[in-house]
């Protein structure tokens, strides 16, 4: 059985643009990033608020480093 990496949320972005900016920044430090957001906001063209929020997840063993960089 393949051992999956545990992910930990490190930031809640207000919209996809902010989340992508942070993703690119963290990846420049070779920290893998997973973005998980509310798809309803994208479907309706909402850029902010609860329906536009995107959670940023990184491997748990890199979470402290990611938070300090953000």
C-alpha positions as CSV (number, residue, x, y, z in Angstrom):
1,X,0.0,0.0,0.0
2,X,1.3,3.4,-1.0
3,X,2.0,5.8,1.9
4,X,0.2,9.1,1.3
5,X,1.7,12.4,2.5
6,X,-0.4,14.1,5.1
7,X,-1.5,17.6,4.1
8,X,-2.0,20.5,6.4
9,X,-3.9,23.8,5.7
10,X,-1.6,26.8,6.1
11,X,-3.6,29.7,4.6
12,X,-7.2,30.6,3.6
13,X,-7.0,32.9,0.5
14,X,-9.9,35.2,-0.3
15,X,-9.9,34.2,-4.0
16,X,-8.2,32.1,-6.6
17,X,-5.9,34.8,-7.7
18,X,-4.5,35.3,-4.2
19,X,-4.2,31.5,-3.8
20,X,-2.3,31.1,-7.1
21,X,0.1,33.9,-6.1
22,X,0.8,32.2,-2.8
23,X,1.1,28.8,-4.5
24,X,3.7,30.1,-6.9
25,X,5.6,31.8,-4.1
26,X,5.7,28.6,-1.9
27,X,6.7,26.4,-4.9
28,X,9.6,28.7,-5.5
29,X,10.9,27.4,-2.2
30,X,10.2,23.8,-3.4
31,X,7.2,23.4,-1.1
32,X,4.5,21.3,-2.9
33,X,1.1,23.0,-2.7
34,X,-2.5,21.7,-3.1
35,X,-5.3,24.3,-3.6
36,X,-8.8,23.3,-2.5
37,X,-11.6,25.8,-2.9
38,X,-15.3,26.3,-3.1
39,X,-16.2,25.4,-6.7
40,X,-19.5,27.2,-6.5
41,X,-17.8,30.6,-6.4
42,X,-15.9,29.8,-9.6
43,X,-19.0,28.6,-11.3
44,X,-20.9,31.8,-10.5
45,X,-17.9,34.1,-11.2
46,X,-17.5,35.2,-7.6
47,X,-14.1,36.4,-6.7
48,X,-14.4,36.9,-3.0
49,X,-16.3,36.0,0.1
50,X,-17.0,32.5,1.4
51,X,-17.9,31.1,-2.0
52,X,-14.6,32.4,-3.4
53,X,-12.2,31.2,-0.7
54,X,-9.4,28.8,-1.5
55,X,-7.6,26.7,1.1
56,X,-3.8,26.2,0.7
57,X,-2.5,22.9,1.8
58,X,1.1,21.7,2.0
59,X,2.8,18.5,3.3
60,X,2.5,18.5,7.1
61,X,6.3,18.3,7.5
62,X,6.7,21.6,5.6
63,X,3.7,23.4,7.2
64,X,5.7,25.4,9.7
65,X,8.1,26.6,7.0
66,X,5.3,27.6,4.7
67,X,3.5,29.6,7.4
68,X,6.7,31.4,8.3
69,X,7.2,32.3,4.6
70,X,3.6,33.6,4.2
